[in-house]
């Protein structure tokens, strides 16, 4: 077992390794319900004895103190096991059948875990407060000032760093709201610590924009003294609806900055009409525009048009000096990418600020 890993950590890692290369399988999640008069140790012994009887046809792992995960080859097998174990009154059981797996293994483990209402609440709380780490990637302005984009990354001892593209879609709206509230809180703490930071930008998905009551209330609770220091990024898809437009206007009327994130990333909606009609302050151009040799002229044209609309231009994905050189004829206000810095933890950010400010 790796240093620092608990048995539960090792078991969760084993589950992921088991299903990562399987095309079809069924996951069975078993939870021991917490009753005040329950002898937990005896319950665990009963469950372990039952699960051992299913071996070697079924893999089973104890993944948390009161939770077990089974990997079955056939759905019928999982159904029979679930029916048999459902006779034990203190167990709650649910399963997920996967055919022609296309997503990473972690996605399916989370799906079956979140099927249970109680488990969902516990999982989301743990995910937001323990596993999802908030990091900040620097944005370098032309005048040398710094801003940051707040990003979330899923980190677990048994899984390492997991892309937000995998973990964020698994969260329901309640989980997304809690995550975003936590990001805002961390951003406000960072801004109060460093007055020289121009702003911290935070991503808002389409589902978060539909009803922003929670956002306004949370921003008020944070007691931000200068709303311009909290910026929000939305994708092109997010801003296409009338509802989203009205809600973005409410946010901007409070003084917050609004950026389009990843403009031109291939969604098919890229156009300049909404740039002049919607409440926007700037555009973040997708990294694809600096990925080819012929894009120097494209960048010059795009940035000229965007600047003509009196919008700020941020170039994303500037990872090396060659890409920076493609911007020599472009009009832009700031750049973001590994050429400046990778996303930083709070400790790394402190060192970065000490070295650069």
Secondary structure, DSSP 8 states (H G I E B T S, - for coil): --TT--HHHHHHHHHHHHHTT-SSEEEEEEEE---TT--HHHHHHHHHHHHHTTTTTSEEEEEETTEEEEEES-HHHHHHHHHHHTTSTTEEEEEEEESS--S-HHHHHHHHHTTSHHHHHHHHHHIIIIIEEEEEEEEEETTS-EEEEEEEEEEETTTEEE-HHHHGGGS-HHHHHHHHHHHHHHHHHHHHH-TTEEEEEEE--HHHHS--HHHHHHHHHHT-S-GGGEEEEE-TTGGGSHHHHHHHHHHHHTT-EEEEEEETSSSS---SHHHHHS---EEEE-GGGGSSTTHHHHHHHHHHHHHHTT-EEEE----SHHHHHTTTT---SEEESTTT---B-HHHHHHHHHHH-
